[in-house]
Amino acid sequence: MVRDQILFRGMAESGITRAMEKIPRHLFVPPSVKDFAYEDRPLPIGYGQTISQPWMVASMTTLLEVSPGMKILEIGTGSGYQAAILAFLGARVFSIERLKPLMEEAKKTLGSIAPDIQVLFGDGRKGYPIEAPFDRILITAAAEKIPPPLFEQVKERAIILSPLRNTDGTERLLVKRIDGILQSDEWGEYCRF
């Protein structure tokens, strides 16, 4: 998967590609789609949700600029695959899922792969103030805008990354860099969630 889909498309070998080689994606998908686990496409994981395509996971992780020891809040645990990649890179990961069955399944899967990840049930739009501030916040589902409470839960120098839905129905990654009171936006590639 990594060589044929990620490196082939121009991404340099890195901790991210090593993480994707080490973490078995097939453990994060239901048995009905295991045969497709290493294809570069999103796959259904139940409850109307999907595991993101590998290229999107690699792209979003690259845009986050993760360093070991960073505290990251992930909103939308889904299967837990993205959280596992972040933890492999040395981040302290807190992941919130709004669908209890998905949260429970992700917790079970991550228990043997990345037991230090805190998987929580709740409304990610509220963030997780008890563990704030965060170095990075990653939203893994398309939204109209970044929920305002999240801006109060980041460190003075931070990144919030979210796929945002445009008025024309397309979705595009937004990298919001925060440096004290200054904020800058950088638009990434088009995506679908």
C-alpha positions as CSV (number, residue, x, y, z in Angstrom):
1,M,0.0,0.0,0.0
2,V,2.7,2.5,1.0
3,R,5.0,1.9,-1.9
4,D,2.3,1.6,-4.6
5,Q,0.0,4.3,-3.4
6,I,1.7,6.8,-1.1
7,L,5.3,6.9,-2.3
8,F,4.2,6.5,-5.9
9,R,2.2,9.7,-5.7
10,G,5.2,11.7,-4.6
11,M,5.2,11.6,-0.8
12,A,8.7,11.2,0.6
13,E,9.6,8.3,2.9
14,S,9.1,9.5,6.5
15,G,7.9,8.5,9.9
16,I,4.4,8.7,8.5
17,T,5.1,6.1,5.7
18,R,6.9,3.9,8.2
19,A,3.8,4.1,10.5
20,M,1.6,3.2,7.7
21,E,3.8,0.2,6.9
22,K,3.8,-1.0,10.5
23,I,0.2,-0.5,11.4
24,P,-2.0,-3.2,9.9
25,R,-5.0,-1.3,8.3
26,H,-7.0,-4.6,7.9
27,L,-7.4,-4.7,11.7
28,F,-9.4,-1.4,11.5
29,V,-12.1,-2.5,9.0
30,P,-15.0,-5.0,9.3
31,P,-14.5,-8.5,7.9
32,S,-16.8,-7.7,5.0
33,V,-14.2,-5.3,3.5
34,K,-10.9,-6.8,4.7
35,D,-10.0,-7.8,1.1
36,F,-9.9,-4.1,0.2
37,A,-8.1,-2.8,3.3
38,Y,-4.9,-1.9,1.4
39,E,-6.6,-0.2,-1.5
40,D,-6.4,3.6,-1.7
41,R,-10.0,4.3,-1.0
42,P,-12.3,5.0,2.0
43,L,-14.1,1.9,3.2
44,P,-17.3,1.6,5.2
45,I,-16.9,0.8,8.9
46,G,-20.6,0.8,9.8
47,Y,-23.1,3.4,11.1
48,G,-22.7,5.4,7.8
49,Q,-19.0,6.1,8.6
50,T,-15.8,5.3,6.7
51,I,-12.1,4.7,7.3
52,S,-10.3,7.4,5.3
53,Q,-8.3,6.4,2.3
54,P,-4.6,5.9,3.0
55,W,-3.5,8.9,0.9
56,M,-5.8,11.2,2.9
57,V,-4.5,9.8,6.2
58,A,-0.9,10.4,5.0
59,S,-1.7,13.9,3.7
60,M,-3.5,15.1,6.8
61,T,-0.8,13.7,9.0
62,T,1.8,15.5,7.0
63,L,-0.1,18.8,7.3
64,L,-0.3,18.4,11.1
65,E,3.5,18.5,11.3
66,V,3.6,16.1,14.3
67,S,6.6,15.9,16.6
68,P,7.1,13.3,19.4
69,G,5.5,14.4,22.7
70,M,2.8,16.6,21.1
71,K,-0.6,16.5,22.6
72,I,-3.2,15.9,19.8
73,L,-7.0,16.0,20.0
74,E,-8.6,14.0,17.2
75,I,-12.3,14.6,16.7
76,G,-13.9,11.6,15.0
77,T,-12.2,8.4,16.1
78,G,-14.0,6.3,13.5
79,S,-12.0,3.0,13.3
80,G,-9.0,4.4,15.3
81,Y,-6.6,4.0,12.3
82,Q,-5.6,7.7,12.1
83,A,-5.1,7.9,15.9
84,A,-2.8,4.9,15.7
85,I,-0.7,6.6,13.1
86,L,-0.4,9.7,15.3
87,A,0.5,7.6,18.3
88,F,3.2,5.8,16.3
89,L,4.8,9.2,15.6
90,G,5.1,9.7,19.3
91,A,2.1,12.0,20.0
92,R,-0.1,11.8,23.0
93,V,-3.5,11.2,21.4
94,F,-7.0,11.9,22.8
95,S,-9.7,10.9,20.4
96,I,-13.4,11.6,20.7
97,E,-16.1,9.6,18.9
98,R,-19.8,10.5,18.9
99,L,-21.1,7.0,18.0
100,K,-20.7,4.7,20.9
101,P,-20.4,1.4,19.0
102,L,-17.6,2.9,16.9
103,M,-15.9,4.2,20.0
104,E,-16.1,0.8,21.7
105,E,-14.8,-1.0,18.6
106,A,-11.9,1.5,18.2
107,K,-11.0,1.2,21.8
108,K,-10.8,-2.6,21.5
109,T,-8.7,-2.5,18.3
110,L,-6.4,0.2,19.7
111,G,-6.0,-1.7,23.0
112,S,-3.5,-4.1,21.5
113,I,-1.8,-1.7,19.0
114,A,-1.6,1.7,20.8
115,P,-2.9,1.3,24.4
116,D,-1.9,4.8,25.4
117,I,-4.5,6.5,23.2
118,Q,-7.4,7.8,25.2
119,V,-10.6,7.0,23.2
120,L,-13.6,9.0,24.5
121,F,-17.3,9.0,23.8
122,G,-18.8,12.5,23.3
123,D,-19.5,15.5,21.2
124,G,-16.2,16.5,19.6
125,R,-17.5,19.9,18.7
126,K,-17.0,20.8,22.3
127,G,-13.4,19.6,22.3
128,Y,-11.9,18.1,25.5
129,P,-11.2,21.0,27.8
130,I,-10.1,18.8,30.7
131,E,-6.9,18.0,28.8
132,A,-6.4,21.3,27.0
133,P,-4.3,23.0,25.7
134,F,-3.4,20.9,22.6
135,D,-0.6,21.3,20.2
136,R,-2.8,20.0,17.3
137,I,-6.5,19.4,16.7
138,L,-7.5,17.1,13.9
139,I,-11.1,17.0,12.7
140,T,-11.7,13.9,10.6
141,A,-15.1,14.6,9.2
142,A,-16.2,17.5,6.9
143,A,-17.8,20.4,8.6
144,E,-19.2,23.8,7.6
145,K,-16.8,25.6,10.0
146,I,-14.4,24.8,12.8
147,P,-16.3,24.7,16.1
148,P,-15.5,27.9,18.1
149,P,-14.7,26.0,21.4
150,L,-11.7,24.4,19.8
151,F,-9.9,27.7,19.4
152,E,-9.9,28.0,23.2
153,Q,-8.3,24.6,23.6
154,V,-5.0,25.0,21.6
155,K,-1.6,26.2,22.7
156,E,-0.3,29.6,21.7
157,R,1.4,28.0,18.7
158,A,-0.9,25.3,17.2
159,I,-2.5,23.8,14.2
160,I,-6.2,23.0,13.7
161,L,-6.8,20.8,10.6
162,S,-10.3,20.2,9.3
163,P,-11.9,19.2,6.0
164,L,-14.4,22.0,5.3
165,R,-17.4,21.8,3.1
166,N,-17.6,24.6,0.5
167,T,-20.8,26.2,-0.7
168,D,-20.5,24.3,-4.0
169,G,-20.6,21.0,-2.1
170,T,-16.9,20.2,-2.5
171,E,-14.7,19.5,0.5
172,R,-11.2,20.9,1.0
173,L,-8.6,20.6,3.8
174,L,-8.1,23.8,5.9
175,V,-4.9,24.2,7.9
176,K,-5.4,26.9,10.4
177,R,-2.1,28.0,12.0
178,I,-2.4,29.8,15.3
179,D,0.5,31.9,16.6
180,G,-0.7,33.8,19.6
181,I,-3.5,36.1,18.5
182,L,-2.5,35.7,14.8
183,Q,-4.2,33.1,12.7
184,S,-3.5,32.1,9.1
185,D,-5.3,29.8,6.7
186,E,-3.7,27.5,4.2
187,W,-6.0,25.5,1.9
188,G,-4.9,21.9,1.2
189,E,-6.1,19.5,-1.4
190,Y,-9.7,18.6,-2.2
191,C,-11.0,15.6,-0.4
192,R,-14.1,13.6,0.4
193,F,-15.3,12.4,3.8
